Amino acid sequence: MTVQQEAPTEGVTDNGEPLEVWIDQDLCTGDGICAQYAPDVFELDIDGLAYVKSPDDELLQAPGATTRVPLPLLRDVVDSAKECPGDCIHVRRVTDRVEVYGPDAA
C-alpha cells in the first residue's frame, strides 16, 4: 500500500488534523453559493436555508450539526466559507473545535 492510499479521506489541516463544517442557519441568507461550490457537502432545504450533509448524503437539520470535510472537497468548502454572504459557514478542527475558516477564524 502506498502512502497516498493510506492518506485520510477527511479534510485535514496543515498538521494533519481532521476538519468538520457546520452552518449557522440563523445567519444563512439562502443564496446557495455553498451548494454550488460543494454540492456533496451542502444543500438547500425546502425552507430555503443551507444545511450540511452526512457522508451518506443525508441532510443534517439539527442546529449546529456538523459533518467531516472530505479531503477532495476541502478547497470547495473553504471557498464556500469565504464567499458566503451570510458569513454562516464554520470550518473547525475536530480535536479542539477551533475555527480555522469562517467568520470566527483567528
Stockholm file with secondary structure:
# STOCKHOLM 1.0

chainA/1-106         MTVQQEAPTEGVTDNGEPLEVWIDQDLCTGDGICAQYAPDVFELDIDGLAYVKSPDDELLQAPGATTRVPLPLLRDVVDSAKECPGDCIHVRRVTDRVEVYGPDAA
#=GR chainA/1-106 SS CCHHHHSCSBCBCTTSCBEEEEECTTTCCCCCHHHHHCTTTEEECTTSCEEEECTTSCEECSTTCEEECBGGGHHHHHHHHHHCTTCCEEEEETTTCCEEESTTCC
#=GC SS_cons         CCHHHHSCSBCBCTTSCBEEEEECTTTCCCCCHHHHHCTTTEEECTTSCEEEECTTSCEECSTTCEEECBGGGHHHHHHHHHHCTTCCEEEEETTTCCEEESTTCC
//
